[in-house]
């Protein structure tokens, strides 16, 4: 029968041998001893230390995140000294940390039923081959300057053809504002109405108040929804009224002119109400400047 003491001695001999064999690699030895941990602790973790060393070398020779060879891209398996133990964790490498810092501003932008790619919208990448974009870019610069001075610049009602890049343009502005800490929401308006209606028994008021009060708001593709008296008078009207009274910049994209939107808003299943539709349009005019963007379909180019 093997004694427990003999088994322990055998295990320790095996651990010592494995550790010493690994340390025959001078670079590995320098690596583990740089951790300032005693041999009797190090030898209990030889296999894991070899894994961390391999990832350490990968990071040392890495040129970019896209070239990362570690198990988790942008993260390195790292040993940490504890009391008589070594713990291991995946830590962001310097390149990943830099990327995270550079993209931290994106946390200031909320998206509702909008492609996440829109968070990469960049004013520097805006197509400038159409002269019609020039006044929009000029407006962006003026808006940013006025907003940061504490003034109350208007949003924009951006009407135009399908695929002209309306949402991208305003998202690019929101991204610039996000970099200086300004929070915003981009909402695909038709789907928002459907989801909001479905939340009556849950968090309807919470969602509604959040939308009303956000510093920057984009209602994307307004006019594409199925207009009801509820959506017009209980949702859109109060949102616009609150934002108008509190000088909160509000933006719209649409395939409809304001005149066409007014017609659309006047017709519901409850009948025709031109007066209430006119009230909505007047609020939009108070909140925005009107800009047309008729352009070729950029989506077809991708």
C-alpha positions in Angstrom: 0.0 0.0 0.0 1.4 3.4 -1.0 1.7 5.8 1.9 0.2 9.2 1.6 3.6 10.7 2.5 5.2 8.8 -0.3 2.5 9.9 -2.8 3.0 13.5 -1.8 6.7 13.3 -2.2 6.3 11.7 -5.6 3.9 14.5 -6.7 6.3 17.2 -5.5 9.2 15.6 -7.3 7.1 15.5 -10.5 6.1 19.1 -10.1 9.7 20.1 -9.4 10.9 18.2 -12.5 8.2 19.8 -14.7 9.0 23.3 -13.5 12.8 22.8 -13.8 12.4 21.4 -17.3 10.2 24.4 -18.3 12.9 26.8 -16.9 15.5 25.3 -19.2 14.1 27.9 -21.5 16.0 30.9 -20.3 13.3 33.4 -21.5 10.5 31.5 -19.8 12.6 31.4 -16.6 13.2 35.2 -16.7 9.4 35.6 -17.3 8.3 33.6 -14.3 10.9 35.0 -12.0 9.9 38.5 -12.9 6.7 37.7 -11.1 8.6 37.7 -7.8 6.9 34.5 -6.5 8.7 31.7 -4.6 9.7 28.5 -6.5 7.5 26.3 -4.3 4.5 28.2 -5.4 5.5 28.6 -9.1 6.0 24.9 -9.6 2.3 24.2 -8.8 1.3 26.2 -11.8 3.9 25.3 -14.5 1.3 24.4 -17.2 -0.8 27.6 -16.7 2.4 29.7 -16.6 3.5 28.2 -19.9 0.1 29.3 -21.3 0.5 32.8 -20.0 4.0 33.0 -21.3 2.8 31.9 -24.8 0.2 34.7 -24.8 2.8 37.1 -23.4 5.0 36.4 -26.4 2.0 36.8 -28.8 1.3 40.2 -27.4 5.0 41.2 -27.5 5.1 40.5 -31.2 1.6 41.7 -32.1 1.3 44.6 -34.6 -2.5 45.1 -34.4 -5.6 43.7 -32.8 -6.5 42.0 -36.1 -3.3 40.0 -35.8 -4.0 38.8 -32.3 -3.1 35.1 -31.8 -4.4 34.8 -28.3 -7.5 32.7 -27.4 -9.5 35.9 -26.7 -8.8 38.6 -29.2 -7.4 41.7 -27.5 -6.9 39.9 -24.1 -3.9 38.2 -22.6 -4.0 35.4 -20.0 -2.2 36.9 -17.0 -0.8 35.5 -13.7 -1.3 37.5 -10.5 0.5 37.0 -7.2 -1.7 36.1 -4.3 -1.0 34.8 -0.8 0.6 31.4 -1.4 -1.3 31.1 -4.7 -1.3 32.4 -8.2 -4.5 33.5 -9.8 -5.1 33.9 -13.5 -7.4 36.2 -15.5 -7.9 37.5 -19.0 -6.8 41.2 -19.1 -7.2 43.6 -22.0 -3.9 44.2 -23.8 -2.7 47.8 -24.3 -4.0 47.9 -27.8 -7.4 46.7 -26.6 -7.4 49.2 -23.8 -6.7 52.0 -26.3 -9.5 50.8 -28.6 -11.9 50.7 -25.6 -10.9 54.2 -24.6 -11.4 55.5 -28.1 -14.8 53.9 -28.4 -16.0 54.7 -24.9 -18.0 57.6 -26.3 -20.3 55.1 -28.1 -21.9 54.3 -24.7 -23.5 57.8 -24.9 -25.6 56.7 -27.9 -28.6 54.5 -27.6 -30.1 52.7 -30.6 -33.6 51.4 -30.9 -34.1 49.0 -33.8 -31.2 50.7 -35.7 -28.2 48.8 -37.0 -25.3 48.9 -34.6 -23.0 49.9 -37.5 -24.5 53.4 -37.3 -22.3 53.9 -34.2 -19.4 54.1 -36.5 -20.8 57.0 -38.5 -18.1 59.6 -38.9 -18.3 63.2 -40.1 -15.0 62.7 -41.8 -16.5 59.9 -43.9 -19.5 61.8 -45.1 -19.8 61.8 -48.9 -18.9 65.3 -50.2 -19.5 64.7 -53.9 -23.0 66.1 -53.6 -23.2 69.8 -53.1 -26.5 69.4 -51.3 -24.5 67.9 -48.3 -22.5 71.1 -47.9 -25.1 73.1 -46.0 -25.8 70.0 -43.8 -22.1 69.8 -42.9 -22.0 73.5 -42.3 -25.1 73.2 -40.0 -23.3 70.4 -38.0 -20.4 72.7 -37.3 -22.7 75.5 -36.2 -24.8 73.2 -34.1 -21.8 71.8 -32.2 -20.4 75.3 -31.5 -23.7 76.7 -30.3 -24.6 73.6 -28.2 -21.2 73.7 -26.4 -21.7 77.4 -25.7 -25.0 76.6 -23.9 -27.2 78.0 -26.6 -30.3 76.3 -27.9 -29.7 75.3 -31.5 -32.5 73.7 -33.5 -32.4 70.1 -34.7 -33.0 69.3 -38.3 -35.8 67.8 -40.3 -34.0 65.9 -43.0 -36.2 64.9 -45.9 -34.9 62.9 -48.8 -34.9 60.0 -51.1 -34.5 56.4 -49.9 -30.9 55.4 -49.3 -29.5 58.9 -49.5 -27.7 58.5 -46.1 -30.0 60.7 -44.0 -29.7 58.6 -40.8 -25.9 58.2 -41.3 -25.5 62.0 -41.4 -27.3 62.7 -38.2 -25.7 59.7 -36.5 -22.3 61.2 -37.4 -23.3 64.4 -35.6 -24.5 62.5 -32.6 -21.2 60.6 -32.5 -19.3 63.9 -32.4 -21.5 65.1 -29.6 -21.0 61.8 -27.7 -17.3 62.3 -27.7 -17.8 65.3 -25.4 -20.2 63.4 -23.2 -23.6 64.3 -24.7 -26.1 61.5 -24.6 -28.5 60.7 -27.4 -31.0 58.2 -28.8 -31.6 57.1 -32.4 -35.0 55.5 -32.8 -36.5 53.8 -35.8 -39.8 55.5 -35.2 -42.3 53.0 -36.7 -40.9 50.1 -34.6 -40.7 52.2 -31.5 -44.4 52.9 -31.6 -45.2 49.2 -31.9 -42.9 48.3 -29.0 -44.1 51.2 -26.9 -47.7 50.1 -27.3 -46.8 46.6 -26.3 -45.2 47.8 -23.1 -48.4 49.2 -21.5 -48.4 46.6 -18.8 -44.6 46.9 -18.1 -42.3 49.9 -18.5 -44.3 52.2 -20.7 -43.9 55.3 -18.6 -40.2 54.7 -18.1 -39.6 54.4 -21.8 -41.7 57.3 -22.6 -40.1 59.7 -20.1 -36.6 58.6 -21.1 -37.3 59.4 -24.8 -38.8 62.8 -23.8 -35.8 63.9 -21.7 -32.8 62.6 -23.6 -30.5 65.5 -24.6 -30.4 64.6 -28.3 -33.2 62.6 -30.1 -33.5 61.4 -33.6 -36.9 60.0 -34.8 -35.8 58.1 -37.8 -38.2 57.5 -40.7 -41.1 59.4 -39.3 -44.1 59.1 -41.7 -43.5 55.5 -42.4 -45.6 54.4 -39.4 -49.3 53.5 -39.4 -50.7 56.7 -38.0 -53.3 56.3 -35.2 -54.9 58.9 -33.0 -52.9 57.4 -30.1 -49.5 57.6 -31.8 -50.1 61.1 -33.0 -51.9 62.7 -29.9 -50.6 60.6 -27.0 -47.0 59.9 -28.1 -45.6 62.2 -30.7 -47.5 65.3 -29.6 -46.4 65.2 -25.9 -42.8 64.3 -26.8 -42.5 67.2 -29.2 -44.2 69.6 -26.7 -41.9 68.7 -23.9 -38.8 69.0 -26.0 -39.9 72.3 -27.4 -40.6 73.7 -24.0 -37.3 72.5 -22.6 -35.2 73.5 -25.7 -34.0 69.9 -26.3 -32.7 69.4 -29.9 -34.8 67.0 -31.8 -34.0 65.5 -35.2 -36.1 63.8 -37.9 -35.5 61.8 -41.0 -38.3 61.1 -43.5 -39.1 60.2 -47.0 -41.9 62.7 -46.8 -41.9 66.5 -47.1 -43.5 68.4 -44.2 -46.5 69.0 -46.3 -46.8 65.2 -47.1 -46.2 64.4 -43.4 -49.0 66.7 -42.4 -51.4 64.9 -44.8 -50.2 61.5 -43.4 -50.7 62.6 -39.8 -54.2 63.9 -40.5 -55.6 60.5 -41.5 -56.2 57.8 -38.9 -58.7 55.0 -38.5 -60.7 57.5 -36.4 -61.1 59.8 -39.3 -59.5 62.9 -40.7 -58.2 65.6 -38.3 -56.3 68.3 -40.0 -56.1 70.6 -36.9 -54.2 68.0 -34.8 -51.9 67.2 -37.7 -51.2 70.9 -38.2 -50.3 71.2 -34.5 -47.7 68.5 -34.8 -46.2 70.1 -37.9 -46.0 73.5 -36.1 -44.1 71.8 -33.3 -41.7 70.2 -35.7 -41.1 73.6 -37.3 -40.4 75.1 -33.9 -37.9 72.4 -33.2 -36.0 72.1 -36.5 -34.7 73.6 -39.6 -35.8 71.9 -42.8 -33.3 70.4 -45.2 -33.8 68.4 -48.4 -31.4 65.6 -49.4 -32.2 64.2 -52.8 -29.4 61.9 -53.8 -28.6 58.6 -55.4 -29.1 55.5 -53.4 -25.8 55.0 -51.5 -26.9 51.6 -50.2 -26.9 50.2 -53.7 -23.2 51.1 -53.9 -22.2 48.8 -51.0 
